[in-house]
Amino acid sequence: MKPFVICHMMPSVDGRLRTDRWNVSERSHQQYERTANTYDADAWLSGRKTMEEFASGHWRRRAGHNGKRAPRTDFVAPTARGKRFAISLDPGGKLAWKSNEVEGDPLIEVLGEDVPAGYIDFLREKGISYIFAGKKGSELNLRTVLDKLRRKFGIKQLMLEGGGETNGTFIHQGLVDELSLLVTPVADGAPGEPALFDVEGAKPKKAIARLRLKAVRKIPTGMVWLKCKVQRNGR
């Protein structure tokens, strides 16, 4: 059984995601966090590119590491009860971390089994939990990810806050249950900017999801909060 997945994002009216281009007020960012907190989710998840802003650069293999293959078994670090988790999709083991938390939330790394042995040792030393979800990092099985998060960490409700590629992959694989969109009154207009859902690979022949509007609310900062049930998603 997988967690209930809510994709919570703050797009422009044309579906772009890079808020640093829009001169958005701090109050608007606070409203994004406030609306997210109404879900009381057990965890939030982002892809590697989004998580880079929280990490301390890229991990580098240490000189002299013997490269011995570490067991590819999941590791669950001890955490306090009731803590919300931060989940990083980092299949190749690229991100360096100063601690085992992201903004106070215990970190979980999602890896491919072809990750360097030294990176596994690095996570163990930091006390960072990790799970494996595929033989190759390029072929992560997201259903396996969600199943392990539910079984091993007790995550029942998950906030998806990825970039366009991560969000697109989740909804294309039929794994998103609800959309929560804080639409910002700005038109981005830049070609090639990350969009709310970017599906990699073959161009979909038809829309990848059918939605049902649940609620519309105007936010004091001029944004509109849309909540939609995903009636059908996937290929």
N, CA, C and O of each residue as an XYZ file, in Angstrom:
940
protein
N       0.850     -1.193      0.000
C       0.000      0.000      0.000
C       0.893      1.253      0.000
O       1.862      1.334      0.754
N       0.555      2.203     -0.838
C       1.358      3.419     -0.925
C       0.745      4.544     -0.088
O      -0.432      4.474      0.267
N       1.530      5.581      0.233
C       0.953      6.750      0.899
C       0.005      7.500     -0.048
O       0.059      7.329     -1.266
N      -0.849      8.321      0.532
C      -1.665      9.249     -0.234
C      -0.735     10.386     -0.671
O      -0.092     11.013      0.171
N      -0.660     10.654     -1.967
C       0.320     11.602     -2.506
C      -0.368     12.883     -2.965
O      -1.242     12.858     -3.832
N       0.040     14.005     -2.369
C      -0.457     15.331     -2.760
C       0.676     16.094     -3.426
O       1.734     16.272     -2.822
N       0.480     16.546     -4.645
C       1.460     17.393     -5.324
C       1.121     18.847     -4.995
O       0.122     19.383     -5.475
N       1.954     19.475     -4.177
C       1.717     20.848     -3.723
C       2.767     21.763     -4.340
O       3.960     21.610     -4.079
N       2.321     22.719     -5.165
C       3.253     23.563     -5.898
C       2.733     24.996     -5.980
O       1.571     25.269     -5.676
N       3.615     25.906     -6.398
C       3.265     27.317     -6.530
C       3.630     27.782     -7.942
O       4.624     28.488     -8.113
N       2.846     27.401     -8.960
C       3.173     27.737    -10.346
C       2.679     29.125    -10.752
O       1.814     29.712    -10.102
N       3.247     29.627    -11.835
C       2.721     30.837    -12.475
C       1.453     30.466    -13.232
O       1.092     29.291    -13.294
N       0.775     31.451    -13.804
C      -0.454     31.156    -14.541
C      -0.170     30.331    -15.791
O      -1.069     29.664    -16.303
N       1.070     30.364    -16.292
C       1.421     29.531    -17.445
C       2.198     28.287    -17.024
O       2.888     27.672    -17.837
N       2.081     27.923    -15.751
C       2.582     26.633    -15.303
C       4.068     26.530    -15.066
O       4.585     25.420    -14.938
N       4.786     27.654    -15.001
C       6.221     27.604    -14.738
C       6.480     27.594    -13.230
O       5.602     27.934    -12.436
N       7.708     27.195    -12.846
C       7.972     26.927    -11.440
C       9.069     27.764    -10.792
O       9.151     27.797     -9.565
N       9.890     28.422    -11.547
C      11.041     29.107    -10.955
C      10.635     30.459    -10.375
O      10.628     31.471    -11.076
N      10.303     30.463     -9.107
C       9.789     31.665     -8.460
C      10.832     32.770     -8.330
O      10.479     33.933     -8.136
N      12.121     32.418     -8.434
C      13.154     33.448     -8.308
C      13.113     34.445     -9.460
O      13.761     35.490     -9.396
N      12.359     34.132    -10.511
C      12.222     35.027    -11.662
C      11.074     36.021    -11.497
O      10.915     36.915    -12.328
N      10.267     35.882    -10.433
C       8.992     36.595    -10.383
C       8.916     37.710     -9.352
O       7.909     38.416     -9.299
N       9.919     37.891     -8.549
C       9.879     38.898     -7.489
C       8.700     38.657     -6.555
O       7.924     39.563     -6.253
N       8.587     37.402     -6.105
C       7.489     37.007     -5.222
C       7.793     37.466     -3.797
O       8.930     37.348     -3.340
N       6.796     37.986     -3.097
C       6.989     38.491     -1.745
C       7.217     37.355     -0.754
O       6.821     36.214     -0.992
N       7.855     37.688      0.349
C       8.073     36.706      1.408
C       6.735     36.224      1.967
O       6.599     35.067      2.364
N       5.756     37.117      1.994
C       4.428     36.738      2.487
C       3.815     35.645      1.603
O       3.131     34.754      2.107
N       4.053     35.710      0.305
C       3.535     34.685     -0.604
C       4.173     33.330     -0.314
O       3.492     32.304     -0.318
N       5.473     33.328     -0.063
C       6.148     32.078      0.289
C       5.605     31.533      1.610
O       5.470     30.321      1.778
N       5.300     32.414      2.528
C       4.723     31.982      3.800
C       3.343     31.357      3.589
O       2.985     30.392      4.264
N       2.576     31.909      2.656
C       1.272     31.341      2.350
C       1.415     29.946      1.736
O       0.591     29.065      1.979
N       2.461     29.758      0.944
C       2.730     28.429      0.371
C       2.949     27.422      1.495
O       2.386     26.327      1.469
N       3.759     27.786      2.476
C       4.028     26.884      3.592
C       2.773     26.666      4.436
O       2.508     25.556      4.898
N       2.002     27.746      4.632
C       0.792     27.632      5.444
C      -0.202     26.663      4.817
O      -0.760     25.805      5.500
N      -0.421     26.806      3.508
C      -1.369     25.917      2.834
C      -0.863     24.478      2.821
O      -1.651     23.539      2.936
N       0.453     24.305      2.679
C       1.018     22.951      2.722
C       0.775     22.320      4.085
O       0.457     21.134      4.177
N       0.924     23.106      5.134
C       0.786     22.572      6.492
C      -0.637     22.140      6.829
O      -0.844     21.382      7.776
N      -1.624     22.618      6.059
C      -3.005     22.201      6.326
C      -3.196     20.709      6.073
O      -4.139     20.107      6.587
N      -2.304     20.112      5.281
C      -2.407     18.679      4.996
C      -1.817     17.821      6.112
O      -2.132     16.637      6.225
N      -0.964     18.421      6.931
C      -0.326     17.683      8.025
C       0.315     16.396      7.502
O       0.126     15.324      8.077
N       1.072     16.511      6.413
C       1.692     15.350      5.782
C       2.809     14.780      6.655
O       3.425     15.497      7.444
N       3.057     13.488      6.502
C       4.100     12.800      7.258
C       5.481     13.016      6.648
O       6.495     12.771      7.302
N       5.525     13.477      5.392
C       6.806     13.644      4.711
C       6.621     14.521      3.484
O       5.509     14.692      2.985
N       7.732     15.074      3.006
C       7.734     15.788      1.733
C       8.886     15.259      0.894
O       9.929     14.874      1.423
N       8.688     15.244     -0.422
C       9.648     14.625     -1.331
C       9.974     15.565     -2.479
O       9.091     16.217     -3.036
N      11.269     15.627     -2.828
C      11.719     16.398     -3.979
C      12.809     15.625     -4.703
O      13.426     14.721     -4.140
N      13.040     15.993     -5.961
C      14.095     15.377     -6.748
C      15.450     15.991     -6.436
O      15.551     16.947     -5.668
N      16.491     15.430     -7.043
C      17.855     15.869     -6.748
C      18.076     17.339     -7.061
O      18.699     18.050     -6.273
N      17.577     17.806     -8.197
C      17.818     19.198     -8.588
C      17.213     20.162     -7.574
O      17.836     21.163     -7.219
N      16.008     19.868     -7.108
C      15.375     20.727     -6.108
C      16.117     20.631     -4.783
O      16.279     21.639     -4.095
N      16.570     19.434     -4.412
C      17.242     19.231     -3.136
C      18.635     19.861     -3.085
O      19.196     20.031     -2.002
N      19.188     20.202     -4.228
C      20.523     20.805     -4.237
C      20.581     22.099     -3.421
O      21.628     22.433     -2.867
N      19.475     22.822     -3.343
C      19.477     24.077     -2.596
C      19.586     23.846     -1.087
O      19.911     24.773     -0.344
N      19.319     22.621     -0.628
C      19.431     22.305      0.789
C      20.748     21.601      1.126
O      21.173     21.597      2.281
N      21.390     21.008      0.121
C      22.622     20.246      0.349
C      23.835     21.181      0.351
O      23.740     22.351     -0.019
N      24.965     20.637      0.775
C      26.209     21.415      0.799
C      27.096     21.012     -0.373
O      28.244     20.609     -0.182
N      26.569     21.120     -1.568
C      27.327     20.775     -2.769
C      27.188     19.310     -3.133
O      26.295     18.616     -2.646
N      28.092     18.843     -4.006
C      28.072     17.467     -4.475
C      29.071     16.617     -3.703
O      30.156     17.077     -3.347
N      28.691     15.381     -3.453
C      29.572     14.448     -2.755
C      30.742     14.072     -3.657
O      30.572     13.879     -4.861
N      31.915     13.971     -3.072
C      33.113     13.574     -3.812
C      33.711     12.325     -3.171
O      33.828     12.222     -1.949
N      34.077     11.400     -4.015
C      34.690     10.164     -3.528
C      35.993     10.480     -2.803
O      36.830     11.223     -3.315
N      36.159      9.920     -1.621
C      37.365     10.177     -0.844
C      38.541      9.361     -1.373
O      38.395      8.191     -1.726
N      39.710     10.003     -1.421
C      40.918      9.313     -1.856
C      41.223      8.178     -0.889
O      41.114      8.335      0.327
N      41.602      7.048     -1.438
C      41.979      5.919     -0.598
C      40.838      4.990     -0.244
O      41.064      3.953      0.379
N      39.608      5.337     -0.630
C      38.498      4.421     -0.355
C      38.687      3.157     -1.166
O      38.955      3.219     -2.366
N      38.547      1.999     -0.515
C      38.863      0.736     -1.191
C      37.800      0.300     -2.188
O      37.996     -0.663     -2.929
N      36.673      1.009     -2.207
C      35.638      0.700     -3.194
C      34.926     -0.615     -2.958
O      34.212     -1.093     -3.839
N      35.105     -1.220     -1.774
C      34.444     -2.479     -1.470
C      32.937     -2.309     -1.544
O      32.379     -1.355     -1.002
N      32.296     -3.234     -2.212
C      30.853     -3.120     -2.414
C      30.113     -3.311     -1.099
O      30.144     -4.389     -0.505
N      29.454     -2.259     -0.655
C      28.657     -2.333      0.560
C      27.335     -3.048      0.255
O      26.858     -2.995     -0.878
N      26.747     -3.706      1.238
C      25.456     -4.381      1.014
C      24.393     -3.386      0.556
O      24.260     -2.299      1.119
N      23.646     -3.769     -0.465
C      22.568     -2.895     -0.962
C      21.282     -3.233     -0.223
O      20.322     -3.747     -0.798
N      21.296     -2.928      1.067
C      20.117     -3.136      1.905
C      19.708     -1.804      2.512
O      20.555     -0.957      2.795
N      18.423     -1.622      2.708
C      17.907     -0.360      3.229
C      18.419     -0.119      4.657
O      18.684     -1.054      5.413
N      18.545      1.163      4.992
C      19.010      1.551      6.321
C      18.038      2.568      6.904
O      17.807      3.625      6.318
N      17.472      2.243      8.056
C      16.529      3.125      8.737
C      17.207      3.650      9.996
O      17.411      2.901     10.952
N      17.554      4.926      9.999
C      18.220      5.533     11.150
C      17.198      5.810     12.250
O      16.032      6.074     11.959
N      17.625      5.754     13.498
C      16.704      6.078     14.603
C      16.235      7.529     14.502
O      17.044      8.425     14.260
N      14.945      7.764     14.683
C      14.390      9.119     14.663
C      13.364      9.261     15.774
O      12.797      8.278     16.250
N      13.137     10.498     16.175
C      12.129     10.755     17.202
C      10.734     10.505     16.633
O      10.471     10.760     15.458
N       9.860     10.009     17.476
C       8.478      9.761     17.046
C       7.793     11.073     16.679
O       8.032     12.114     17.292
N       6.935     10.996     15.664
C       6.161     12.161     15.278
C       6.885     13.133     14.382
O       6.335     14.182     14.048
N       8.112     12.815     13.979
C       8.872     13.702     13.109
C       8.380     13.590     11.662
O       8.015     12.505     11.208
N       8.373     14.717     10.945
C       8.093     14.707      9.515
C       9.397     14.439      8.777
O      10.448     14.941      9.176
N       9.343     13.649      7.700
C      10.537     13.280      6.961
C      10.722     14.152      5.713
O       9.755     14.620      5.112
N      11.990     14.354      5.346
C      12.356     14.976      4.072
C      12.961     13.884      3.199
O      13.900     13.208      3.618
N      12.437     13.705      1.997
C      12.865     12.608      1.131
C      13.512     13.169     -0.128
O      12.939     14.012     -0.817
N      14.706     12.688     -0.412
C      15.472     13.150     -1.566
C      15.620     12.021     -2.578
O      16.205     10.981     -2.276
N      15.087     12.229     -3.785
C      15.324     11.285     -4.876
C      16.708     11.603     -5.451
O      16.867     12.545     -6.228
N      17.682     10.822     -5.067
C      19.081     11.066     -5.451
C      19.682      9.742     -5.914
O      20.585      9.218     -5.263
N      19.195      9.193     -7.027
C      19.518      7.809     -7.400
C      20.998      7.520     -7.584
O      21.442      6.402     -7.326
N      21.767      8.505     -8.024
C      23.187      8.277     -8.255
C      24.077      8.629     -7.083
O      25.296      8.484     -7.175
N      23.496      9.093     -5.969
C      24.296      9.478     -4.815
C      25.160     10.694     -5.092
O      26.383     10.623     -4.968
N      24.547     11.805     -5.463
C      25.279     13.013     -5.845
C      25.396     14.043     -4.732
O      26.354     14.816     -4.715
N      24.453     14.075     -3.810
C      24.346     15.198     -2.874
C      25.143     14.969     -1.591
O      25.105     13.892     -0.995
N      25.860     16.009     -1.186
C      26.572     15.999      0.092
C      25.699     16.676      1.140
O      25.027     17.667      0.855
N      25.715     16.140      2.342
C      24.880     16.661      3.418
C      25.733     16.947      4.646
O      26.645     16.185      4.966
N      25.437     18.041      5.329
C      26.163     18.379      6.551
C      25.597     17.652      7.758
O      26.307     17.414      8.736
N      24.316     17.299      7.690
C      23.691     16.597      8.807
C      22.666     15.615      8.256
O      22.526     15.464      7.043
N      21.957     14.954      9.151
C      20.946     13.984      8.734
C      19.548     14.577      8.701
O      18.559     13.844      8.691
N      19.461     15.920      8.683
C      18.164     16.590      8.632
C      18.155     17.680      7.569
O      19.197     18.242      7.232
N      16.976     17.971      7.047
C      16.763     19.102      6.147
C      15.730     20.006      6.804
O      14.567     19.626      6.947
N      16.151     21.198      7.203
C      15.289     22.145      7.903
C      14.575     21.492      9.084
O      13.389     21.724      9.318
N      15.320     20.671      9.822
C      14.779     20.026     11.007
C      14.061     18.713     10.775
O      13.671     18.046     11.734
N      13.877     18.322      9.505
C      13.178     17.073      9.181
C      14.187     15.969      8.875
O      15.079     16.175      8.053
N      14.070     14.793      9.516
C      14.981     13.689      9.240
C      14.990     13.341      7.745
O      13.942     13.271      7.102
N      16.184     13.127      7.216
C      16.368     12.920      5.784
C      16.334     11.443      5.418
O      16.869     10.598      6.136
N      15.697     11.144      4.288
C      15.718      9.814      3.681
C      16.226      9.971      2.248
O      15.662     10.746      1.476
N      17.282      9.248      1.887
C      17.803      9.273      0.522
C      17.263      8.063     -0.238
O      17.253      6.949      0.285
N      16.812      8.287     -1.479
C      16.352      7.205     -2.353
C      17.425      6.971     -3.402
O      17.783      7.885     -4.145
N      17.942      5.740     -3.466
C      19.116      5.425     -4.278
C      18.864      4.284     -5.252
O      17.945      3.484     -5.075
N      19.698      4.224     -6.281
C      19.791      3.051     -7.133
C      20.894      2.150     -6.595
O      21.804      2.625     -5.914
N      20.825      0.863     -6.889
C      21.807     -0.073     -6.350
C      23.201      0.108     -6.953
O      24.168     -0.447     -6.432
N      23.320      0.868     -8.031
C      24.630      1.114     -8.628
C      25.318      2.341     -8.035
O      26.301      2.823     -8.598
N      24.825      2.850     -6.919
C      25.423      3.999     -6.251
C      26.816      3.602     -5.741
O      27.004      2.448     -5.357
N      27.792      4.509     -5.722
C      29.132      4.170     -5.221
C      29.100      3.710     -3.767
O      28.336      4.231     -2.955
N      29.947      2.718     -3.450
C      30.007      2.194     -2.086
C      30.378      3.292     -1.095
O      29.878      3.315      0.030
N      31.254      4.199     -1.515
C      31.671      5.278     -0.634
C      30.521      6.175     -0.226
O      30.533      6.738      0.868
N      29.531      6.314     -1.088
C      28.390      7.171     -0.758
C      27.529      6.524      0.322
O      27.000      7.212      1.196
N      27.393      5.211      0.260
C      26.647      4.508      1.300
C      27.342      4.688      2.648
O      26.691      4.935      3.664
N      28.674      4.562      2.648
C      29.434      4.777      3.877
C      29.226      6.204      4.397
O      29.086      6.420      5.601
N      29.209      7.168      3.483
C      28.995      8.571      3.854
C      27.654      8.753      4.546
O      27.576      9.420      5.578
N      26.588      8.164      3.986
C      25.260      8.289      4.589
C      25.211      7.625      5.960
O      24.609      8.162      6.889
N      25.839      6.466      6.090
C      25.878      5.769      7.379
C      26.568      6.632      8.439
O      26.091      6.744      9.568
N      27.697      7.239      8.058
C      28.445      8.073      8.994
C      27.623      9.267      9.470
O      27.749      9.703     10.613
N      26.779      9.790      8.579
C      25.940     10.939      8.917
C      24.655     10.536      9.639
O      23.937     11.393     10.153
N      24.366      9.243      9.678
C      23.117      8.799     10.287
C      21.908      9.105      9.430
O      20.825      9.383      9.946
N      22.096      9.053      8.098
C      21.018      9.357      7.150
C      20.386      8.062      6.659
O      21.089      7.173      6.178
N      19.074      7.945      6.774
C      18.353      6.781      6.262
C      18.430      6.734      4.744
O      18.512      7.770      4.085
N      18.402      5.521      4.194
C      18.353      5.391      2.740
C      17.631      4.105      2.359
O      17.633      3.121      3.098
N      17.013      4.147      1.177
C      16.347      2.970      0.616
C      16.772      2.819     -0.834
O      17.123      3.794     -1.497
N      16.735      1.580     -1.320
C      17.050      1.289     -2.713
C      15.757      0.989     -3.469
O      14.829      0.382     -2.934
N      15.721      1.431     -4.728
C      14.479      1.260     -5.496
C      14.751      0.933     -6.964
O      14.016      1.365     -7.853
N      15.813      0.167     -7.207
C      16.109     -0.227     -8.576
C      17.558     -0.634     -8.728
O      18.429     -0.144     -8.009
N      17.815     -1.537     -9.669
C      19.184     -1.966     -9.935
C      20.040     -0.800    -10.409
O      21.209     -0.687    -10.039
N      19.455      0.065    -11.228
C      20.162      1.225    -11.748
C      19.456      2.506    -11.301
O      18.228      2.568    -11.230
N      20.261      3.520    -11.003
C      19.677      4.791    -10.606
C      18.818      5.412    -11.674
O      17.883      6.155    -11.376
N      19.132      5.111    -12.922
C      18.370      5.670    -14.044
C      17.029      4.984    -14.227
O      16.223      5.402    -15.058
N      16.784      3.926    -13.452
C      15.556      3.154    -13.615
C      14.860      2.941    -12.267
O      14.442      1.828    -11.947
N      14.740      4.012    -11.483
C      14.065      3.892    -10.190
C      12.619      3.449    -10.368
O      11.928      3.897    -11.283
N      12.177      2.574     -9.494
C      10.781      2.144     -9.472
C      10.066      2.949     -8.393
O      10.231      2.681     -7.203
N       9.274      3.933     -8.808
C       8.641      4.831     -7.842
C       7.584      4.125     -6.998
O       7.329      4.531     -5.864
N       6.975      3.093     -7.527
C       6.015      2.332     -6.723
C       6.742      1.632     -5.568
O       6.220      1.548     -4.457
N       7.947      1.134     -5.845
C       8.753      0.543     -4.787
C       9.121      1.592     -3.745
O       9.086      1.321     -2.544
N       9.475      2.798     -4.210
C       9.794      3.900     -3.301
C       8.640      4.144     -2.343
O       8.833      4.177     -1.128
N       7.441      4.314     -2.888
C       6.279      4.625     -2.051
C       5.930      3.479     -1.113
O       5.557      3.705      0.039
N       6.050      2.259     -1.602
C       5.750      1.095     -0.767
C       6.707      1.034      0.426
O       6.276      0.781      1.551
N       7.993      1.264      0.190
C       8.967      1.217      1.278
C       8.771      2.368      2.258
O       8.944      2.193      3.464
N       8.413      3.529      1.753
C       8.177      4.661      2.654
C       7.014      4.383      3.594
O       7.029      4.788      4.757
N       6.022      3.699      3.085
C       4.860      3.356      3.922
C       5.220      2.265      4.941
O       4.904      2.384      6.125
N       5.885      1.203      4.467
C       6.153      0.053      5.332
C       7.265      0.322      6.345
O       7.151     -0.057      7.511
N       8.329      0.970      5.906
C       9.511      1.112      6.762
C       9.491      2.365      7.629
O      10.118      2.399      8.688
N       8.770      3.401      7.181
C       8.771      4.665      7.914
C       7.386      5.090      8.390
O       7.250      6.102      9.077
N       6.360      4.326      8.030
C       5.008      4.643      8.480
C       4.419      5.884      7.843
O       3.544      6.521      8.429
N       4.887      6.246      6.640
C       4.420      7.456      5.970
C       3.085      7.158      5.269
O       3.029      6.358      4.336
N       2.027      7.805      5.729
C       0.697      7.587      5.165
C       0.272      8.702      4.217
O      -0.545      8.483      3.323
N       0.823      9.891      4.410
C       0.475     11.037      3.560
C       1.762     11.750      3.165
O       2.536     12.174      4.023
N       1.983     11.878      1.869
C       3.233     12.393      1.337
C       2.988     13.627      0.491
O       2.109     13.629     -0.371
N       3.768     14.684      0.735
C       3.697     15.907     -0.046
C       4.770     15.862     -1.134
O       5.963     15.831     -0.831
N       4.352     15.859     -2.384
C       5.271     15.864     -3.519
C       5.530     17.310     -3.912
O       4.613     18.024     -4.318
N       6.799     17.746     -3.788
C       7.175     19.117     -4.088
C       8.411     19.122     -4.991
O       9.416     19.765     -4.689
N       8.313     18.406     -6.081
C       9.458     18.252     -6.960
C       9.517     19.302     -8.050
O       8.698     20.219     -8.108
N      10.515     19.143     -8.917
C      10.558     19.932    -10.131
C       9.661     19.292    -11.173
O       8.983     18.304    -10.893
N       9.657     19.848    -12.366
C       8.758     19.358    -13.397
C       8.975     17.908    -13.766
O       8.010     17.180    -13.998
N      10.242     17.466    -13.826
C      10.522     16.089    -14.208
C      10.034     15.117    -13.139
O       9.428     14.095    -13.459
N      10.294     15.430    -11.873
C       9.848     14.545    -10.790
C       8.329     14.488    -10.732
O       7.753     13.402    -10.668
N       7.673     15.646    -10.752
C       6.201     15.670    -10.726
C       5.622     14.940    -11.932
O       4.666     14.175    -11.807
N       6.214     15.183    -13.103
C       5.718     14.561    -14.324
C       5.820     13.049    -14.289
O       4.916     12.348    -14.744
N       6.921     12.544    -13.748
C       7.104     11.102    -13.669
C       6.091     10.477    -12.715
O       5.517      9.429    -13.014
N       5.870     11.119    -11.568
C       4.914     10.577    -10.606
C       3.502     10.520    -11.186
O       2.830      9.494    -11.078
N       3.052     11.604    -11.795
C       1.666     11.607    -12.285
C       1.526     10.731    -13.523
O       0.466     10.147    -13.749
N       2.584     10.633    -14.327
C       2.534      9.783    -15.519
C       2.469      8.312    -15.136
O       1.908      7.498    -15.870
N       3.043      7.971    -13.984
C       3.008      6.585    -13.520
C       1.791      6.287    -12.637
O       1.692      5.209    -12.052
N       0.874      7.244    -12.548
C      -0.371      7.008    -11.826
C      -0.241      7.029    -10.330
O      -0.950      6.295     -9.641
N       0.665      7.868     -9.791
C       0.972      7.823     -8.374
C       0.547      9.073     -7.597
O       0.819      9.170     -6.400
N      -0.108     10.018     -8.250
C      -0.552     11.249     -7.588
C      -2.054     11.156     -7.323
O      -2.827     10.799     -8.212
N      -2.461     11.479     -6.098
C      -3.874     11.395     -5.719
C      -4.567     12.750     -5.725
O      -5.768     12.829     -5.982
N      -3.820     13.823     -5.444
C      -4.428     15.147     -5.352
C      -3.417     16.219     -5.746
O      -2.220     16.085     -5.490
N      -3.915     17.282     -6.373
C      -3.099     18.449     -6.678
C      -3.528     19.600     -5.773
O      -4.716     19.824     -5.544
N      -2.533     20.320     -5.266
C      -2.766     21.513     -4.460
C      -1.893     22.604     -5.067
O      -0.677     22.611     -4.878
N      -2.516     23.522     -5.792
C      -1.761     24.500     -6.569
C      -2.054     25.909     -6.084
O      -3.204     26.348     -6.069
N      -1.008     26.608     -5.690
C      -1.125     28.000     -5.287
C      -0.712     28.837     -6.502
O       0.455     29.198     -6.657
N      -1.680     29.132     -7.346
C      -1.395     29.803     -8.612
C      -1.035     31.266     -8.351
O      -1.807     32.019     -7.758
N       0.155     31.642     -8.811
C       0.694     32.977     -8.569
C       0.359     33.897     -9.735
O       0.540     33.499    -10.886
N      -0.129     35.127     -9.480
C      -0.546     36.024    -10.560
C       0.643     36.639    -11.296
O       0.924     37.831    -11.174
N       1.318     35.809    -12.050
C       2.431     36.256    -12.877
C       2.510     35.328    -14.082
O       2.285     34.123    -13.964
N       2.832     35.898    -15.246
C       3.056     35.110    -16.457
C       4.557     35.050    -16.700
O       5.194     36.081    -16.912
N       5.116     33.867    -16.671
C       6.560     33.711    -16.816
C       6.986     33.927    -18.264
O       7.769     34.830    -18.561
N       6.469     33.098    -19.156
C       6.673     33.311    -20.583
C       7.984     32.841    -21.167
O       8.152     32.899    -22.385
N       8.929     32.376    -20.357
C      10.238     31.990    -20.883
C      10.211     30.566    -21.434
O       9.892     29.635    -20.695
N      10.541     30.375    -22.721
C      10.595     29.019    -23.278
C      11.667     28.189    -22.570
O      12.738     28.690    -22.226
N      11.354     26.919    -22.362
C      12.327     26.017    -21.770
C      12.395     26.018    -20.269
O      13.119     25.207    -19.691
N      11.658     26.911    -19.604
C      11.654     26.918    -18.142
C      10.902     25.685    -17.619
O       9.962     25.216    -18.261
N      11.315     25.158    -16.457
C      10.620     23.989    -15.892
C       9.129     24.263    -15.723
O       8.725     25.323    -15.245
N       8.331     23.292    -16.121
C       6.882     23.408    -15.998
C       6.391     22.506    -14.865
O       7.150     21.706    -14.319
N       5.139     22.645    -14.531
C       4.558     21.892    -13.428
C       4.727     20.385    -13.632
O       5.062     19.663    -12.693
N       4.495     19.913    -14.861
C       4.675     18.504    -15.193
C       5.443     18.410    -16.506
O       4.950     18.826    -17.555
N       6.641     17.867    -16.441
C       7.454     17.620    -17.633
C       7.686     16.115    -17.721
O       8.375     15.537    -16.880
N       7.116     15.491    -18.731
C       7.255     14.047    -18.897
C       8.437     13.764    -19.809
O       8.456     14.174    -20.969
N       9.417     13.059    -19.272
C      10.609     12.728    -20.034
C      10.334     11.577    -20.997
O       9.396     10.804    -20.802
N      11.158     11.470    -22.034
C      11.036     10.358    -22.971
C      10.028     10.659    -24.064
O       9.919     11.791    -24.536
N       9.290      9.623    -24.462
C       8.338      9.753    -25.564
C       7.250     10.767    -25.231
O       6.742     10.800    -24.111
N       6.902     11.585    -26.202
C       5.856     12.583    -26.022
C       4.509     11.893    -25.823
O       4.101     11.094    -26.666
N       3.804     12.186    -24.719
C       2.500     11.549    -24.498
C       1.540     11.845    -25.651
O       1.504     12.964    -26.164
N       0.773     10.847    -26.050
C      -0.164     11.012    -27.157
C      -1.440     11.718    -26.718
O      -2.190     12.233    -27.547
N      -1.680     11.740    -25.412
C      -2.863     12.424    -24.893
C      -2.558     12.938    -23.491
O      -1.502     12.647    -22.930
N      -3.481     13.697    -22.938
C      -3.281     14.252    -21.599
C      -2.999     13.130    -20.601
O      -3.604     12.061    -20.673
N      -2.081     13.379    -19.674
C      -1.658     12.315    -18.761
C      -2.510     12.225    -17.498
O      -2.316     11.316    -16.692
N      -3.447     13.148    -17.314
C      -4.293     13.072    -16.120
C      -5.620     13.769    -16.353
O      -5.704     14.757    -17.083
N      -6.648     13.240    -15.725
C      -7.965     13.876    -15.699
C      -8.248     14.265    -14.259
O      -8.097     13.452    -13.346
N      -8.662     15.518    -14.057
C      -8.820     16.056    -12.713
C     -10.263     16.449    -12.426
O     -11.049     16.702    -13.339
N     -10.595     16.495    -11.136
C     -11.894     17.018    -10.705
C     -11.640     18.108     -9.672
O     -11.010     17.861     -8.643
N     -12.128     19.308     -9.948
C     -11.914     20.431     -9.051
C     -12.651     20.205     -7.728
O     -13.854     19.944     -7.716
N     -11.924     20.307     -6.622
C     -12.503     20.126     -5.294
C     -12.797     21.454     -4.611
O     -13.820     21.600     -3.943
N     -11.888     22.433     -4.780
C     -12.063     23.698     -4.063
C     -11.243     24.792     -4.735
O     -10.189     24.539     -5.318
N     -11.759     26.020     -4.635
C     -11.054     27.211     -5.118
C     -11.127     28.257     -4.019
O     -12.200     28.528     -3.479
N      -9.976     28.844     -3.688
C      -9.963     29.859     -2.639
C      -8.958     30.955     -2.999
O      -7.829     30.675     -3.399
N      -9.392     32.201     -2.848
C      -8.481     33.325     -3.057
C      -7.650     33.529     -1.805
O      -8.177     33.575     -0.693
N      -6.341     33.653     -1.998
C      -5.409     33.862     -0.902
C      -5.127     35.362     -0.778
O      -5.076     36.049     -1.798
N      -4.942     35.895      0.441
C      -4.760     37.342      0.631
C      -3.663     37.970     -0.224
O      -3.739     39.159     -0.535
N      -2.653     37.209     -0.607
C      -1.563     37.774     -1.418
C      -1.921     37.886     -2.900
O      -1.086     38.288     -3.710
N      -3.156     37.533     -3.260
C      -3.579     37.612     -4.651
C      -3.467     36.300     -5.393
O      -3.842     36.213     -6.562
N      -2.959     35.282     -4.732
C      -2.876     33.959     -5.350
C      -4.217     33.240     -5.235
O      -5.071     33.612     -4.431
N      -4.382     32.207     -6.053
C      -5.585     31.384     -6.019
C      -5.171     29.955     -5.666
O      -4.290     29.380     -6.306
N      -5.806     29.395     -4.657
C      -5.490     28.037     -4.222
C      -6.498     27.082     -4.840
O      -7.689     27.118     -4.528
N      -5.996     26.228     -5.724
C      -6.819     25.212     -6.383
C      -6.513     23.846     -5.788
O      -5.352     23.468     -5.634
N      -7.566     23.114     -5.456
C      -7.395     21.740     -4.994
C      -8.167     20.829     -5.942
O      -9.365     21.010     -6.161
N      -7.460     19.846     -6.500
C      -8.065     18.966     -7.497
C      -7.820     17.505     -7.138
O      -6.708     17.131     -6.763
N      -8.836     16.701     -7.251
C      -8.694     15.255     -7.115
C      -8.249     14.704     -8.463
O      -8.785     15.084     -9.504
N      -7.278     13.816     -8.440
C      -6.850     13.158     -9.675
C      -7.766     11.970     -9.901
O      -7.677     10.966     -9.194
N      -8.648     12.082    -10.889
C      -9.602     11.013    -11.163
C      -8.953      9.853    -11.921
O      -9.259      8.682    -11.695
N      -8.058     10.221    -12.816
C      -7.341      9.201    -13.576
C      -6.002      9.800    -13.987
O      -5.935     10.895    -14.545
N      -4.941      9.056    -13.698
C      -3.646      9.498    -14.171
C      -2.844      8.297    -14.643
O      -3.251      7.149    -14.462
N      -1.712      8.575    -15.243
C      -0.893      7.500    -15.782
C      -0.915      7.488    -17.288
O      -1.495      8.362    -17.932
N      -0.260      6.465    -17.844
C      -0.099      6.372    -19.301
C      -1.420      6.103    -19.986
O      -1.469      5.995    -21.211
